[in-house]
Amino acid sequence: MITMDNIIREGHPTLRKRAEKLTFPLSEENQKLAHDLMEFLENSQDEKIAEKYHLRAGVGLAAPQVDRSIRMTAVLVPGAEGEDPIFKHVLVNPTIVSESVQKAALAEGEGCLSVDRDVPGYVPRADRIKLRWFDLDGNEHVQRLKDYPAIVVQHEIDHLNGILFFDHVNKDNPFSVPEGTLILE
């Protein structure tokens, strides 16, 4: 089981490397990692389990964050109370096929399980994306995402490219964004 102790923090060189593409069939080790990444997200979103194991809640966890420089990430965007998740997948070799010109940013900014500090500022990203990824069996999927799920996936793909969310924050004026950017509450 992955805990906060397994998650590397900013400053660790793996977080700044471009992760390696995976080939199929996935090794047993990578199949287990996929399971463990998603299990962490499920546990971190369960109040009782999160409290017991001191987990910070997360909606995404990329393999580089547990010091495995491979192109795999788990994403779990919960639905409304009692509803199915909006987006729940382990993404292998994900790529953004296209993105909207329209930008969006989260009103409260972004956080990261690998960053133990608040970084104020808006993180402008594409509001809509067309995502291509492979599942654990090597099946290709293409899906359009918008708003919060699109932002989460872009954050996770950044991890696979050695980019951290605060790299997108305007250094001189953290709360400035390109004109017309949607601020999502």
C-alpha beads as a LAMMPS data file, in Angstrom:
LAMMPS data file: protein, C-alpha beads

185 atoms
184 bonds

1 atom types
1 bond types

-500.0 500.0 xlo xhi
-500.0 500.0 ylo yhi
-500.0 500.0 zlo zhi

Masses

1 110.0

Atoms # bond

1 1 1 0.000 0.000 0.000
2 1 1 1.305 3.422 -0.970
3 1 1 1.397 5.966 1.856
4 1 1 2.673 9.551 2.018
5 1 1 6.088 8.118 2.970
6 1 1 6.344 6.552 -0.518
7 1 1 5.671 9.832 -2.337
8 1 1 8.785 11.785 -3.254
9 1 1 8.802 15.547 -2.757
10 1 1 9.841 18.543 -4.831
11 1 1 13.598 18.708 -5.172
12 1 1 13.859 14.979 -5.953
13 1 1 15.421 14.579 -9.437
14 1 1 12.868 11.981 -10.643
15 1 1 10.157 14.666 -10.557
16 1 1 12.042 16.673 -13.206
17 1 1 12.765 13.820 -15.631
18 1 1 10.755 12.898 -18.720
19 1 1 9.300 9.479 -17.908
20 1 1 9.877 6.450 -20.151
21 1 1 7.143 5.133 -22.423
22 1 1 5.789 1.697 -21.475
23 1 1 5.444 -1.313 -23.759
24 1 1 2.806 -4.037 -23.658
25 1 1 2.187 -6.475 -22.166
26 1 1 2.881 -4.658 -18.909
27 1 1 5.153 -6.429 -16.448
28 1 1 3.645 -7.807 -13.231
29 1 1 5.525 -5.080 -11.386
30 1 1 3.875 -2.355 -13.490
31 1 1 0.437 -4.006 -13.182
32 1 1 0.874 -3.940 -9.391
33 1 1 2.031 -0.317 -9.486
34 1 1 -1.114 0.635 -11.447
35 1 1 -3.266 -1.044 -8.796
36 1 1 -1.319 0.622 -5.970
37 1 1 -1.589 4.107 -7.504
38 1 1 -5.376 3.815 -7.825
39 1 1 -5.670 2.253 -4.370
40 1 1 -3.860 5.267 -2.894
41 1 1 -6.382 7.638 -4.504
42 1 1 -9.330 5.575 -3.273
43 1 1 -7.877 5.433 0.244
44 1 1 -6.975 9.120 0.265
45 1 1 -10.578 10.040 -0.585
46 1 1 -12.002 7.832 2.198
47 1 1 -12.018 9.980 5.356
48 1 1 -11.562 7.090 7.801
49 1 1 -8.735 5.390 5.881
50 1 1 -7.037 8.713 5.113
51 1 1 -7.076 9.673 8.782
52 1 1 -5.817 6.266 9.919
53 1 1 -2.831 6.312 7.525
54 1 1 -2.293 10.114 7.480
55 1 1 -2.978 10.391 3.746
56 1 1 -3.471 13.712 1.976
57 1 1 -6.471 13.555 -0.350
58 1 1 -5.553 13.294 -4.002
59 1 1 -7.300 13.046 -7.355
60 1 1 -4.223 11.978 -9.288
61 1 1 -0.957 10.165 -8.621
62 1 1 1.696 9.640 -11.284
63 1 1 4.349 6.908 -11.239
64 1 1 7.208 9.468 -11.062
65 1 1 5.770 10.654 -7.734
66 1 1 6.626 7.252 -6.250
67 1 1 10.078 7.386 -7.886
68 1 1 9.185 5.268 -10.934
69 1 1 10.024 7.212 -14.088
70 1 1 7.445 5.579 -16.381
71 1 1 4.486 7.030 -18.287
72 1 1 1.666 5.853 -16.014
73 1 1 -0.713 7.813 -13.835
74 1 1 -3.909 7.105 -11.905
75 1 1 -6.748 9.633 -11.922
76 1 1 -9.839 9.514 -9.700
77 1 1 -12.147 12.509 -9.962
78 1 1 -15.025 11.814 -7.571
79 1 1 -18.637 12.450 -8.497
80 1 1 -21.193 14.107 -6.249
81 1 1 -21.911 12.405 -2.921
82 1 1 -23.136 8.861 -3.585
83 1 1 -22.520 9.076 -7.343
84 1 1 -19.997 7.249 -9.513
85 1 1 -16.668 8.953 -10.154
86 1 1 -16.585 11.459 -13.011
87 1 1 -13.303 9.969 -14.288
88 1 1 -11.496 6.940 -12.862
89 1 1 -8.720 5.357 -14.903
90 1 1 -5.100 4.317 -14.841
91 1 1 -3.614 6.005 -17.890
92 1 1 -0.681 4.331 -19.633
93 1 1 1.277 6.430 -22.147
94 1 1 -1.342 9.225 -22.104
95 1 1 -1.146 12.007 -24.667
96 1 1 -3.218 15.092 -25.315
97 1 1 -4.319 14.850 -28.937
98 1 1 -5.861 18.325 -29.030
99 1 1 -6.776 21.105 -26.641
100 1 1 -9.019 24.132 -26.612
101 1 1 -7.771 27.664 -27.081
102 1 1 -10.014 28.514 -24.111
103 1 1 -7.977 28.464 -20.893
104 1 1 -9.224 27.636 -17.401
105 1 1 -7.735 27.728 -13.913
106 1 1 -8.929 26.578 -10.507
107 1 1 -10.039 29.449 -8.260
108 1 1 -8.174 27.965 -5.285
109 1 1 -5.073 27.189 -7.350
110 1 1 -3.569 23.709 -7.581
111 1 1 -1.895 21.482 -5.051
112 1 1 0.254 18.409 -5.365
113 1 1 1.042 15.413 -3.172
114 1 1 4.735 15.988 -3.977
115 1 1 4.639 19.648 -2.892
116 1 1 4.368 20.214 0.855
117 1 1 3.644 23.920 0.680
118 1 1 0.942 26.233 -0.563
119 1 1 1.868 27.883 -3.842
120 1 1 -0.544 30.749 -4.430
121 1 1 -1.569 31.631 -7.952
122 1 1 -3.568 30.542 -10.940
123 1 1 -2.397 27.658 -13.124
124 1 1 -3.807 28.350 -16.612
125 1 1 -4.501 25.181 -18.606
126 1 1 -6.643 24.181 -21.578
127 1 1 -10.316 24.053 -20.539
128 1 1 -11.040 21.127 -22.894
129 1 1 -8.774 18.350 -24.086
130 1 1 -8.980 15.263 -26.240
131 1 1 -7.049 12.563 -24.408
132 1 1 -5.581 9.331 -25.783
133 1 1 -4.316 6.640 -23.429
134 1 1 -3.945 2.897 -23.087
135 1 1 -5.455 0.760 -20.342
136 1 1 -3.548 -1.972 -18.518
137 1 1 -4.379 -4.501 -21.250
138 1 1 -3.002 -2.252 -23.996
139 1 1 -6.406 -1.156 -25.355
140 1 1 -6.437 2.370 -26.760
141 1 1 -8.983 4.890 -25.477
142 1 1 -9.827 8.389 -26.671
143 1 1 -12.006 10.678 -24.571
144 1 1 -12.860 14.355 -24.399
145 1 1 -12.607 16.023 -20.994
146 1 1 -13.455 19.525 -19.866
147 1 1 -13.160 21.749 -16.820
148 1 1 -11.917 20.062 -13.619
149 1 1 -11.235 16.548 -15.021
150 1 1 -9.281 18.116 -17.925
151 1 1 -7.192 20.165 -15.491
152 1 1 -6.452 17.108 -13.311
153 1 1 -5.305 15.045 -16.303
154 1 1 -3.080 17.879 -17.569
155 1 1 -1.499 18.144 -14.101
156 1 1 -0.768 14.406 -14.125
157 1 1 0.636 14.385 -17.675
158 1 1 2.908 17.255 -16.610
159 1 1 4.376 14.873 -13.999
160 1 1 5.280 12.476 -16.815
161 1 1 7.138 15.313 -18.532
162 1 1 9.068 16.565 -15.500
163 1 1 6.844 19.629 -14.998
164 1 1 5.341 20.737 -11.674
165 1 1 2.160 22.818 -11.465
166 1 1 3.868 25.929 -10.114
167 1 1 5.980 26.108 -13.292
168 1 1 2.792 27.478 -14.932
169 1 1 2.171 30.208 -12.322
170 1 1 3.106 33.729 -13.442
171 1 1 6.162 34.525 -11.302
172 1 1 5.645 38.307 -11.366
173 1 1 1.886 38.289 -10.818
174 1 1 0.630 34.880 -9.582
175 1 1 -3.030 35.817 -9.965
176 1 1 -2.820 37.067 -13.534
177 1 1 -4.029 34.808 -16.335
178 1 1 -4.438 35.185 -20.081
179 1 1 -7.463 37.285 -20.996
180 1 1 -10.680 35.256 -21.192
181 1 1 -9.453 32.500 -18.869
182 1 1 -12.293 30.741 -17.037
183 1 1 -11.812 30.644 -13.258
184 1 1 -13.426 27.406 -12.041
185 1 1 -14.901 27.419 -8.530

Bonds

1 1 1 2
2 1 2 3
3 1 3 4
4 1 4 5
5 1 5 6
6 1 6 7
7 1 7 8
8 1 8 9
9 1 9 10
10 1 10 11
11 1 11 12
12 1 12 13
13 1 13 14
14 1 14 15
15 1 15 16
16 1 16 17
17 1 17 18
18 1 18 19
19 1 19 20
20 1 20 21
21 1 21 22
22 1 22 23
23 1 23 24
24 1 24 25
25 1 25 26
26 1 26 27
27 1 27 28
28 1 28 29
29 1 29 30
30 1 30 31
31 1 31 32
32 1 32 33
33 1 33 34
34 1 34 35
35 1 35 36
36 1 36 37
37 1 37 38
38 1 38 39
39 1 39 40
40 1 40 41
41 1 41 42
42 1 42 43
43 1 43 44
44 1 44 45
45 1 45 46
46 1 46 47
47 1 47 48
48 1 48 49
49 1 49 50
50 1 50 51
51 1 51 52
52 1 52 53
53 1 53 54
54 1 54 55
55 1 55 56
56 1 56 57
57 1 57 58
58 1 58 59
59 1 59 60
60 1 60 61
61 1 61 62
62 1 62 63
63 1 63 64
64 1 64 65
65 1 65 66
66 1 66 67
67 1 67 68
68 1 68 69
69 1 69 70
70 1 70 71
71 1 71 72
72 1 72 73
73 1 73 74
74 1 74 75
75 1 75 76
76 1 76 77
77 1 77 78
78 1 78 79
79 1 79 80
80 1 80 81
81 1 81 82
82 1 82 83
83 1 83 84
84 1 84 85
85 1 85 86
86 1 86 87
87 1 87 88
88 1 88 89
89 1 89 90
90 1 90 91
91 1 91 92
92 1 92 93
93 1 93 94
94 1 94 95
95 1 95 96
96 1 96 97
97 1 97 98
98 1 98 99
99 1 99 100
100 1 100 101
101 1 101 102
102 1 102 103
103 1 103 104
104 1 104 105
105 1 105 106
106 1 106 107
107 1 107 108
108 1 108 109
109 1 109 110
110 1 110 111
111 1 111 112
112 1 112 113
113 1 113 114
114 1 114 115
115 1 115 116
116 1 116 117
117 1 117 118
118 1 118 119
119 1 119 120
120 1 120 121
121 1 121 122
122 1 122 123
123 1 123 124
124 1 124 125
125 1 125 126
126 1 126 127
127 1 127 128
128 1 128 129
129 1 129 130
130 1 130 131
131 1 131 132
132 1 132 133
133 1 133 134
134 1 134 135
135 1 135 136
136 1 136 137
137 1 137 138
138 1 138 139
139 1 139 140
140 1 140 141
141 1 141 142
142 1 142 143
143 1 143 144
144 1 144 145
145 1 145 146
146 1 146 147
147 1 147 148
148 1 148 149
149 1 149 150
150 1 150 151
151 1 151 152
152 1 152 153
153 1 153 154
154 1 154 155
155 1 155 156
156 1 156 157
157 1 157 158
158 1 158 159
159 1 159 160
160 1 160 161
161 1 161 162
162 1 162 163
163 1 163 164
164 1 164 165
165 1 165 166
166 1 166 167
167 1 167 168
168 1 168 169
169 1 169 170
170 1 170 171
171 1 171 172
172 1 172 173
173 1 173 174
174 1 174 175
175 1 175 176
176 1 176 177
177 1 177 178
178 1 178 179
179 1 179 180
180 1 180 181
181 1 181 182
182 1 182 183
183 1 183 184
184 1 184 185
